[in-house]
Amino acid sequence: MRLGRVVLALTLGLVAGCGFGRSAAPGDDPDARSRALVEAGNQAFRAGDYDLAARRYGAAAVVKKDDPAAYYGLGMALSRLGRDEDARAAYVKARQLAQER
């Protein structure tokens, strides 16, 4: 699935040196970590740094695979980067997850 490759690539970029500012401890709450990453994505998006926003949203989607906000934000950031096919896949995933709730 193309979206899975996008999320994996964004996460690898995050791990390779674009960390969120602290390393995740084994006992970290995945929900809290995902919320923090989505908020960091929102801040980057508002600042116009769509590449960073996409990495943050992608990392949130890896931490919590059923978070529609992470995929929606990823779709918005990818759209701004001109990656429309990937953005559509992220929007579809966000909608699917939102309907399952």
N, C-alpha and C positions, 0 to 999 in steps of 0.2 A: 504494500500500500504506500502510495507516494507521501501521504501525510506522515506516516510513521518514519519514513526516511528524513523528512524535513525536521521533525521533532528531534530525532536522534542527532542529526547534524548540528542543530542549534544547541543541543545539550552538550555535545562534545566540544563545541566552541566555548561554551560556558565553563566547562571543566578545565579546558586547556589554558585558562588564564583570564577569563572574564568573570571571575567569581562574584557572588552577590555581596561580598564584604565580610563574610564569616564562613567558616567551614561548618558543614552540618555534623552535629554530634549524633551518635547512634540513637540517642533517646529523644531526638527532636520529634515533635508532633507534626506529622505530614500535613494535616489541615492548616496548621499555623504557618508552616513553611510555604505551602502553596499560596496562602493568602498574602504572605509577605512578598513572594515573587510576583504575584499578579499586581500588587500595589506598586512594586518597583517597575514593572512593565508599564503601568498606567503613568507613572511619573516620567519615564523615558519617552513615552508616546506624546505626552503633553509638551515635553521639551523639544519634540521634533526628531529625536534620535530613534528612528524606527527600527534600525538594525539591533540596537540594544534592547528595545522593547520586545522585538521578536525573540531574542535569546531569553529574556526573562519569562515571557509567556510560555515559551517552549519548555523551559526548565520546570515551570509550574505544572505543565501538562505531564511531565515525567514523574514528578513527585506525587501528583494526585490525578490519575488518569481519567477520573470521572468528573472533572471540574469544567463545566461548560464555559465559565468565565475565562479560563486559561486559553481555551481554543478560540473563543470569540475574539479576545485580545490579539491572539496570534494571527487570526484572519485579518483583523484591521491593520496590524503592522505589516504583514506580508502584502496586503493590497497597496499600502503606501509605498512599498518597495518595488511595486510593479510586478509582483509575482502572483498574478491573478488566479492561475490554476491552483496553486498551493493555498491561496487565500480561500477560494471556494471550498476546497476540501476541509479546511479548518472550520469554516462556517457550517458546513454540513454536519461535522462532528459535534460542534457546539449545540446545534439545534437538536440532534439526536439525543445528546446527553440531557439537555434541558427537558425534553419530552419524557424522559425516563424517570424524572424526579417526581 
